[in-house]
């Protein structure tokens, strides 16, 4: 099959081509952005109470963020790092504790306290901010604000910031490992003829003069890059999904002229939620509702505020990423971005280097949805078809501590790794319970790669450590070389990590355990082996 030519393939806001950073040099700034530094490691964020007011004409924003936190170790006169990327400015900083001074240095604000803090004490820092934020040139592939107009000429504004960080507009502790445990409130201030849509539930709406303030509340932990205001000429319609935890509110905010199209296209939401609750367990944010919002870009997985911009058509912008036709049976953005509610929003990687936890499982959610919505054969065909966009350029896991992502292969290659692991487990119900267990046992947590690897190995009873090494940490794909004479099969692995343990089940319920050394087994018959293509390995007949 011809390789897919659209290499700017978007999945969850990241372009595959963006990751090819083989020779990237990291700086002190990268470490400050990506590490749990001495300026971050003594305090834990509990809640953000924020406001944002965009000015469409000036392409500017202003607002405030009250950062509530708890001290997690005794410390005297510490320096707090608040992230706010240039050219945004902190206009005023106060706290309910003595502040000696503060300064804005590049993309960071350093607040020096004049106090001894004790573990368990709770305080807050209040930052008033303003400026002309970075404008996205090509959202969501790059980060930044979007100031555009809808088809009727009305202002339409939002922001995309997964890769670059929420601090391009919002003063925050901008590190994935620290989510506000008690959620957020967000006030979006708009001209009274526009609507502000945020995360969670709308709890208040007030108009004073020419402006309206929409107040949204999230009760659950939320990652900073998921905190997104949307401003436009929105209308709202609602529905109810009867799910595993009861009634889940479905909340849809679309541009007024998209209302009828949305009512038709969004009928896919209930089958999607039904499939994902079957595979992954209950939707993780019943308290905050499920929401789809018209977006001025293709889409993103903002928690309880999923950005939708797929033109109300099936596939990915009307195309099937797998090249098989299977992906044209459903709307890619609805399925993929909603899958992130379980993997990225419920279970979040502590470090951006482990972003595969978000993307591999979520791309595999497309396969699992297809299996539930259509059939297993179609799901397998779709999965195998996605191999056509794998680059095998650099490892899937990036560099730790510097806000660096690995290869975009974390999407299709990572999903194929999970599909391969499923073949080895060879028990779909057990595999399903492992997936549901992940969602339950790591509920609303930030995690490391090692935790996820160990969990899959432990719950399956199979050591997958070398399988993870093979697919996550190298660019080599295992090749099974073989020859068959009658019922005698000779085989070995090449292009593998040392001591790779990746057994293969072959027809007749025989299992072979290839190594780098040639082995021979006797088959139950002399029929040519029909190799299972669901394993992401290469088969090479060397006769």
C-alpha positions as CSV (number, residue, x, y, z in Angstrom):
1,X,0.0,0.0,0.0
2,X,1.2,3.5,-0.8
3,X,2.5,5.3,2.3
4,X,0.2,8.0,3.5
5,X,1.5,11.3,2.1
6,X,-0.1,13.7,4.6
7,X,2.8,13.6,7.0
8,X,1.3,16.5,8.9
9,X,-1.0,14.0,10.4
10,X,-2.8,15.4,13.4
11,X,-3.6,13.2,16.3
12,X,-4.5,15.1,19.5
13,X,-2.9,18.3,18.6
14,X,0.6,17.0,17.6
15,X,2.0,16.5,14.1
16,X,4.0,13.4,13.4
17,X,6.7,15.4,11.7
18,X,7.1,17.6,14.7
19,X,9.0,15.1,16.8
20,X,12.1,14.5,14.6
21,X,14.6,16.1,17.0
22,X,17.5,13.8,16.8
23,X,20.2,16.4,17.6
24,X,18.2,18.8,19.8
25,X,20.4,20.6,22.4
26,X,18.6,21.3,25.7
27,X,19.1,24.4,27.8
28,X,18.6,25.6,31.4
29,X,15.3,27.0,30.3
30,X,14.2,23.5,29.1
31,X,15.1,22.1,32.6
32,X,13.2,24.8,34.4
33,X,10.2,24.0,32.2
34,X,10.4,20.3,32.4
35,X,11.8,19.3,35.8
36,X,10.5,19.3,39.3
37,X,13.0,21.9,40.3
38,X,13.9,23.3,43.7
39,X,11.4,26.0,43.0
40,X,8.6,23.5,42.5
41,X,9.3,20.5,44.7
42,X,8.1,21.8,48.0
43,X,4.5,22.8,47.1
44,X,1.5,21.0,45.7
45,X,-1.2,22.9,43.7
46,X,-4.7,22.4,45.1
47,X,-6.8,24.7,43.0
48,X,-6.8,27.4,40.3
49,X,-9.3,30.2,40.5
50,X,-8.8,32.1,37.3
51,X,-10.3,34.7,35.0
52,X,-9.6,35.5,31.4
53,X,-10.8,38.3,29.2
54,X,-9.7,38.3,25.6
55,X,-9.7,41.4,23.4
56,X,-10.4,40.4,19.8
57,X,-9.4,43.7,18.2
58,X,-6.1,43.9,20.1
59,X,-5.4,40.2,20.1
60,X,-4.6,40.5,23.8
61,X,-5.8,38.9,27.0
62,X,-5.9,39.9,30.7
63,X,-6.9,38.1,33.8
64,X,-6.0,36.7,37.1
65,X,-5.1,33.4,38.6
66,X,-5.3,32.6,42.3
67,X,-3.1,29.5,42.9
68,X,-4.0,27.6,46.1
69,X,-1.4,25.2,47.3
70,X,-0.2,23.0,50.1
71,X,3.4,22.9,51.5
72,X,4.8,19.3,51.2
73,X,8.0,19.7,53.2
74,X,9.4,22.1,55.8
75,X,11.3,25.0,54.1
76,X,12.6,28.5,55.0
77,X,12.4,31.5,52.7
78,X,11.8,29.4,49.5
79,X,11.6,30.7,46.0
80,X,8.4,29.7,44.1
81,X,8.5,29.3,40.3
82,X,5.4,30.4,38.5
83,X,5.5,29.9,34.7
84,X,4.3,32.7,32.4
85,X,5.9,32.7,28.9
86,X,6.9,35.8,27.1
87,X,5.5,38.2,26.0
88,X,2.9,37.8,28.7
89,X,3.5,39.9,31.8
90,X,2.7,39.7,35.5
91,X,1.1,43.0,36.5
92,X,0.7,42.3,40.1
93,X,1.6,39.4,42.5
94,X,0.3,39.0,46.0
95,X,0.1,36.2,48.5
96,X,-1.4,35.4,51.9
97,X,2.1,35.1,53.3
98,X,5.0,37.5,53.4
99,X,6.7,38.0,50.0
100,X,10.2,39.5,50.0
101,X,10.2,40.2,46.3
102,X,9.4,38.8,42.9
103,X,10.9,39.1,39.4
104,X,9.9,37.9,36.0
105,X,12.9,36.4,34.2
106,X,12.2,35.1,30.7
107,X,9.4,32.6,30.8
108,X,9.3,32.4,34.6
109,X,8.3,34.4,37.6
110,X,10.3,33.8,40.8
111,X,8.6,34.7,44.0
112,X,10.8,34.8,47.1
113,X,9.0,34.2,50.4
114,X,10.0,35.7,53.7
115,X,8.8,32.9,55.9
116,X,9.4,29.5,57.3
117,X,6.8,27.1,56.0
118,X,5.7,23.8,57.6
119,X,4.6,20.7,55.8
120,X,0.8,20.6,55.5
121,X,0.2,24.4,55.6
122,X,-2.0,25.9,52.9
123,X,-1.5,29.2,51.2
124,X,-2.2,31.0,47.9
125,X,-0.4,33.2,45.4
126,X,-2.5,35.6,43.3
127,X,-1.2,36.7,39.9
128,X,-2.7,39.4,37.7
129,X,-1.5,39.1,34.2
130,X,-1.9,40.7,30.7
131,X,-0.4,40.9,27.3
132,X,-0.5,39.8,23.7
133,X,0.0,36.0,23.9
134,X,1.7,33.9,21.3
135,X,-0.5,33.6,18.3
136,X,-0.7,30.1,16.8
137,X,0.4,30.0,13.2
138,X,-1.1,26.6,12.6
139,X,-3.2,25.5,15.5
140,X,-3.3,22.9,16.9
141,X,0.1,21.7,15.5
142,X,1.8,24.6,17.1
143,X,0.8,26.3,20.4
144,X,-0.9,29.6,20.8
145,X,-4.0,31.7,20.8
146,X,-6.4,31.7,17.8
147,X,-8.2,35.0,17.0
148,X,-10.3,34.4,14.0
149,X,-13.8,34.8,12.6
150,X,-16.5,32.3,12.0
151,X,-18.4,31.9,8.7
152,X,-20.7,34.8,9.6
153,X,-17.9,37.1,10.5
154,X,-18.3,36.8,14.3
155,X,-15.2,36.8,16.5
156,X,-14.0,33.3,17.4
157,X,-11.3,32.7,19.9
158,X,-9.5,29.9,21.7
159,X,-6.1,28.5,22.5
160,X,-4.1,25.2,21.9
161,X,-1.1,24.6,24.2
162,X,-0.5,20.9,24.9
163,X,3.1,20.9,23.6
164,X,4.2,24.3,24.5
165,X,2.4,24.6,27.8
166,X,-0.5,26.5,29.3
167,X,1.9,29.2,30.5
168,X,1.9,30.8,27.1
169,X,-1.2,32.6,28.4
170,X,-1.9,31.6,32.0
171,X,0.4,32.0,35.0
172,X,0.5,28.5,36.4
173,X,2.7,25.7,37.7
174,X,3.2,24.4,34.3
175,X,4.3,20.8,34.8
176,X,2.3,17.7,34.0
177,X,3.1,16.0,37.4
178,X,1.2,18.6,39.5
179,X,-2.5,18.9,38.7
180,X,-4.8,21.0,41.0
181,X,-6.4,18.2,43.1
182,X,-9.5,20.2,43.8
183,X,-10.0,21.4,40.2
184,X,-10.6,24.9,39.0
185,X,-13.1,27.7,38.6
186,X,-12.7,29.8,35.4
187,X,-14.4,33.0,34.6
188,X,-14.5,33.9,30.9
189,X,-15.4,37.5,30.3
190,X,-16.8,38.3,26.9
191,X,-18.7,40.9,25.0
192,X,-22.4,40.3,25.8
193,X,-23.2,39.1,22.2
194,X,-20.6,36.3,22.5
195,X,-20.5,33.2,24.7
196,X,-17.6,31.9,26.8
197,X,-17.3,28.1,27.1
198,X,-14.9,26.4,29.5
199,X,-14.2,23.1,31.2
200,X,-16.6,21.4,33.5
201,X,-20.0,22.9,34.3
202,X,-21.4,26.3,33.8
203,X,-22.3,27.5,37.4
204,X,-22.9,31.2,36.8
205,X,-23.6,33.7,34.1
206,X,-23.9,37.5,34.7
207,X,-24.2,40.4,32.3
208,X,-23.1,43.8,33.5
209,X,-23.1,46.6,30.9
210,X,-21.6,45.4,27.7
211,X,-19.9,42.3,29.1
212,X,-21.0,38.9,30.3
213,X,-19.0,36.7,32.7
214,X,-19.4,32.9,32.3
215,X,-18.2,31.0,35.4
216,X,-17.2,27.3,34.9
217,X,-16.2,24.8,37.5
218,X,-14.2,21.6,37.4
219,X,-14.3,19.5,40.5
220,X,-11.8,16.9,39.5
221,X,-8.0,17.2,39.0
222,X,-7.2,18.7,35.6
223,X,-3.9,19.1,33.7
224,X,-3.0,22.7,32.9
225,X,-2.9,22.2,29.1
226,X,-6.5,21.1,29.3
227,X,-7.7,24.4,30.8
228,X,-9.1,26.1,27.7
229,X,-11.5,29.0,27.2
230,X,-13.6,29.1,24.0
231,X,-15.3,32.3,22.9
232,X,-17.7,32.6,20.0
233,X,-21.3,32.8,18.9
234,X,-22.2,29.5,20.6
235,X,-25.5,27.8,21.1
236,X,-26.1,24.9,23.4
237,X,-28.0,21.6,23.3
238,X,-27.9,18.7,25.8
239,X,-28.5,15.0,26.1
240,X,-28.1,12.2,28.7
241,X,-26.0,9.0,28.5
242,X,-27.0,6.2,30.8
243,X,-23.6,4.9,31.8
244,X,-22.0,2.7,34.4
245,X,-22.0,5.4,37.1
246,X,-25.5,6.6,36.3
247,X,-26.7,9.5,34.2
248,X,-23.9,11.4,32.4
249,X,-24.7,14.9,31.2
250,X,-23.8,15.5,27.6
251,X,-23.2,19.2,26.9
252,X,-22.7,20.4,23.3
253,X,-21.7,24.0,22.4
254,X,-21.6,24.7,18.7
255,X,-21.7,27.8,16.4
256,X,-25.3,28.8,15.7
257,X,-25.2,27.8,12.1
258,X,-23.8,24.3,12.9
259,X,-26.6,23.3,15.2
260,X,-28.4,20.9,12.9
261,X,-25.2,19.3,11.6
262,X,-24.1,18.8,15.2
263,X,-27.3,17.2,16.3
264,X,-26.8,14.6,13.6
265,X,-23.0,14.0,13.9
266,X,-22.9,14.0,17.6
267,X,-25.2,11.0,17.7
268,X,-21.9,9.0,17.6
269,X,-21.1,10.1,21.2
270,X,-23.3,7.6,22.9
271,X,-22.0,4.5,21.0
272,X,-18.5,5.9,21.7
273,X,-19.1,6.3,25.4
274,X,-20.7,2.8,25.6
275,X,-17.7,1.2,23.8
276,X,-15.1,3.0,26.0
277,X,-16.9,2.3,29.2
278,X,-16.9,-1.4,28.2
279,X,-13.2,-1.4,27.5
280,X,-11.9,1.2,30.0
281,X,-14.5,1.5,32.8
282,X,-16.7,4.4,33.7
283,X,-16.2,7.8,32.1
284,X,-13.7,9.5,34.6
285,X,-15.5,12.8,35.0
286,X,-19.2,12.3,35.7
287,X,-19.1,15.2,38.1
288,X,-17.9,17.6,35.4
289,X,-20.0,16.3,32.5
290,X,-18.9,15.3,28.9
291,X,-18.6,18.2,26.5
292,X,-18.0,18.8,22.8
293,X,-17.2,22.3,21.7
294,X,-16.9,23.8,18.2
295,X,-13.2,24.7,17.8
296,X,-11.4,27.0,15.4
297,X,-8.9,24.2,14.9
298,X,-9.2,20.5,14.3
299,X,-9.4,19.2,17.8
300,X,-7.8,18.5,21.2
301,X,-8.6,16.4,24.3
302,X,-9.4,19.2,26.7
303,X,-10.9,17.6,29.8
304,X,-14.7,17.8,29.9
305,X,-14.3,20.4,27.1
306,X,-13.3,18.4,24.0
307,X,-12.4,20.6,21.1
308,X,-14.1,19.6,17.8
309,X,-13.3,20.9,14.3
310,X,-13.6,18.0,12.0
311,X,-16.2,19.6,9.7
312,X,-19.0,17.3,10.7
313,X,-17.8,14.4,8.6
314,X,-16.5,11.0,9.2
315,X,-12.9,10.0,9.1
316,X,-10.0,12.4,9.6
317,X,-11.1,15.4,7.6
318,X,-12.9,13.0,5.3
319,X,-10.0,10.7,5.0
320,X,-9.1,7.3,6.6
321,X,-5.7,7.4,8.3
322,X,-5.4,3.6,7.9
323,X,-6.0,3.6,4.2
324,X,-8.4,0.7,4.6
325,X,-11.8,2.5,4.5
326,X,-12.6,1.4,8.0
327,X,-12.0,4.8,9.5
328,X,-14.7,6.4,7.3
329,X,-17.4,4.7,9.4
330,X,-16.9,7.1,12.3
331,X,-15.8,10.6,13.1
332,X,-12.1,10.5,14.0
333,X,-12.0,13.6,16.3
334,X,-15.1,12.5,18.3
335,X,-13.6,9.0,18.9
336,X,-9.9,9.8,19.3
337,X,-10.2,13.0,21.4
338,X,-12.8,11.5,23.7
339,X,-10.6,8.4,24.2
340,X,-8.1,10.8,25.8
341,X,-10.6,11.4,28.7
342,X,-9.3,8.0,29.9
343,X,-5.7,8.2,28.8
344,X,-4.2,11.8,29.2
345,X,-6.9,13.3,31.4
346,X,-7.7,10.5,33.8
347,X,-4.3,8.9,33.6
348,X,-1.7,11.5,32.9
349,X,2.1,11.1,32.3
350,X,4.2,12.9,34.9
351,X,6.8,13.8,32.3
352,X,6.2,14.8,28.7
353,X,8.8,12.2,27.6
354,X,6.2,9.6,28.6
355,X,3.5,11.0,26.3
356,X,3.1,7.6,24.7
357,X,0.9,6.7,27.7
358,X,-1.6,9.3,26.3
359,X,-1.2,8.6,22.6
360,X,-0.6,4.9,22.3
361,X,-3.6,3.9,24.4
362,X,-5.8,6.5,22.8
363,X,-4.9,5.5,19.2
364,X,-5.6,1.9,20.3
365,X,-9.0,3.2,21.6
366,X,-9.9,3.8,18.0
367,X,-9.3,0.1,17.3
368,X,-11.3,-1.0,20.4
369,X,-14.2,1.3,19.4
370,X,-14.2,-0.2,15.9
371,X,-14.3,-3.7,17.4
372,X,-17.3,-2.8,19.5
373,X,-19.0,-0.6,16.9
374,X,-18.3,-2.9,13.9
375,X,-16.5,-6.1,14.4
376,X,-13.1,-7.5,15.4
377,X,-12.0,-8.3,11.9
378,X,-12.5,-4.6,10.9
379,X,-10.7,-3.5,14.0
380,X,-7.7,-5.7,13.1
381,X,-7.6,-4.4,9.5
382,X,-7.7,-0.8,10.8
383,X,-4.9,-1.4,13.2
384,X,-2.6,-3.1,10.6
385,X,-3.4,-0.3,8.1
386,X,-2.1,2.3,10.5
387,X,1.4,0.8,10.2
388,X,1.7,2.7,7.0
389,X,2.3,6.0,8.8
390,X,5.0,4.7,11.2
391,X,8.3,6.4,10.6
392,X,10.7,4.5,13.0
393,X,12.8,7.7,13.1
394,X,13.6,8.1,16.8
395,X,12.5,6.3,20.0
396,X,9.0,6.8,21.2
397,X,10.1,7.9,24.7
398,X,11.7,11.4,24.7
399,X,14.2,13.0,27.0
400,X,13.2,13.4,30.6
401,X,13.1,16.6,32.6
402,X,13.2,19.0,29.6
403,X,9.6,19.0,28.3
404,X,10.5,16.9,25.3
405,X,8.3,14.4,23.5
406,X,9.6,11.3,21.7
407,X,8.7,10.3,18.1
408,X,5.2,10.8,16.7
409,X,5.3,7.0,16.3
410,X,3.9,7.0,19.8
411,X,0.5,7.0,18.1
412,X,0.5,4.2,15.5
413,X,3.6,2.3,16.6
414,X,2.6,2.5,20.3
415,X,-0.9,1.3,19.4
416,X,0.5,-1.6,17.5
417,X,2.7,-2.5,20.4
418,X,-0.4,-2.7,22.6
419,X,-2.1,-4.8,19.9
420,X,0.9,-7.2,19.9
421,X,0.8,-7.4,23.7
422,X,-2.9,-8.3,23.4
423,X,-2.0,-11.2,21.1
424,X,0.5,-12.6,23.6
425,X,-2.0,-12.4,26.4
426,X,-4.4,-14.3,24.1
427,X,-7.4,-13.7,26.3
428,X,-9.5,-10.7,25.3
429,X,-11.5,-10.7,28.6
430,X,-8.3,-10.6,30.6
431,X,-6.9,-7.8,28.4
432,X,-10.1,-5.9,28.9
433,X,-10.0,-6.2,32.7
434,X,-6.4,-5.0,32.6
435,X,-7.5,-1.9,30.7
436,X,-10.3,-1.3,33.1
437,X,-7.9,-1.9,36.0
438,X,-5.6,0.8,34.7
439,X,-8.4,3.3,34.7
440,X,-9.5,2.3,38.3
441,X,-6.1,1.8,40.0
442,X,-4.6,5.0,38.5
443,X,-7.8,7.0,38.7
444,X,-7.0,10.7,38.5
445,X,-3.3,10.1,38.9
446,X,-0.1,11.2,37.2
447,X,2.1,8.2,36.4
448,X,5.5,7.1,34.9
449,X,6.2,4.7,32.1
450,X,7.6,2.2,34.6
451,X,4.4,2.1,36.5
452,X,2.4,1.3,33.4
453,X,4.9,-1.2,32.2
454,X,5.0,-3.0,35.6
455,X,1.2,-3.0,35.8
456,X,0.7,-4.6,32.4
457,X,3.3,-7.3,33.3
458,X,2.0,-7.9,36.7
459,X,-1.7,-8.2,35.8
460,X,-1.1,-10.3,32.8
461,X,1.4,-12.6,34.5
462,X,3.8,-12.1,31.6
463,X,7.1,-10.2,31.7
464,X,6.7,-7.6,28.9
465,X,9.7,-5.5,30.0
466,X,11.8,-6.4,26.9
467,X,8.8,-5.8,24.6
468,X,8.5,-2.3,26.0
469,X,12.2,-1.8,25.5
470,X,11.9,-3.0,21.9
471,X,9.1,-0.7,20.8
472,X,9.5,2.3,23.1
473,X,13.2,2.6,23.4
474,X,14.5,1.5,20.0
475,X,13.5,2.1,16.4
476,X,14.0,-1.6,15.5
477,X,11.1,-3.8,14.5
478,X,11.6,-7.5,15.3
479,X,12.0,-9.7,12.2
480,X,11.2,-13.4,12.4
481,X,13.4,-15.2,9.9
482,X,12.1,-18.7,9.1
483,X,12.2,-21.7,6.8
484,X,9.7,-24.5,6.6
485,X,10.2,-27.9,5.2
486,X,7.2,-30.1,5.5
487,X,6.2,-30.0,9.2
488,X,9.6,-28.8,10.3
489,X,9.8,-25.1,11.1
490,X,13.2,-23.4,11.7
491,X,13.2,-19.8,13.0
492,X,15.0,-17.0,14.8
493,X,14.6,-13.3,15.6
494,X,16.8,-10.5,14.2
495,X,16.7,-6.7,14.9
496,X,15.8,-7.2,18.5
497,X,16.9,-6.0,21.9
498,X,18.9,-8.4,24.0
499,X,16.8,-11.4,25.3
500,X,13.6,-10.2,23.8
501,X,10.7,-12.2,25.2
502,X,8.0,-12.1,22.5
503,X,6.4,-15.5,22.0
504,X,4.3,-16.0,18.9
505,X,1.1,-18.2,18.7
506,X,0.8,-20.1,15.5
507,X,-2.0,-22.2,14.0
508,X,-2.7,-25.3,16.0
509,X,-2.4,-23.4,19.2
510,X,1.4,-23.9,19.2
511,X,3.5,-21.2,20.8
512,X,7.1,-20.6,19.7
513,X,9.6,-18.5,21.7
514,X,12.1,-17.1,19.1
515,X,15.5,-15.8,20.2
516,X,18.5,-14.7,18.2
517,X,19.6,-18.3,17.9
518,X,18.0,-20.7,15.3
519,X,15.5,-23.1,16.7
520,X,13.5,-26.0,15.2
521,X,10.0,-27.2,16.1
522,X,7.8,-29.9,14.6
523,X,4.4,-28.6,13.5
524,X,1.2,-30.5,13.7
525,X,0.9,-30.6,10.0
526,X,2.9,-29.6,6.9
527,X,0.6,-26.8,5.8
528,X,2.5,-23.5,5.3
529,X,2.3,-21.5,8.5
530,X,-0.3,-18.7,8.3
531,X,1.5,-16.1,10.3
532,X,-0.7,-13.8,12.5
533,X,-0.3,-10.3,11.1
534,X,-1.7,-8.8,14.3
535,X,1.8,-9.1,15.8
536,X,3.8,-6.0,14.9
537,X,6.8,-7.9,13.6
538,X,8.2,-8.6,10.2
539,X,8.1,-12.1,8.8
540,X,10.9,-13.1,6.4
541,X,11.0,-16.5,4.6
542,X,14.8,-17.0,4.1
543,X,14.5,-20.1,1.9
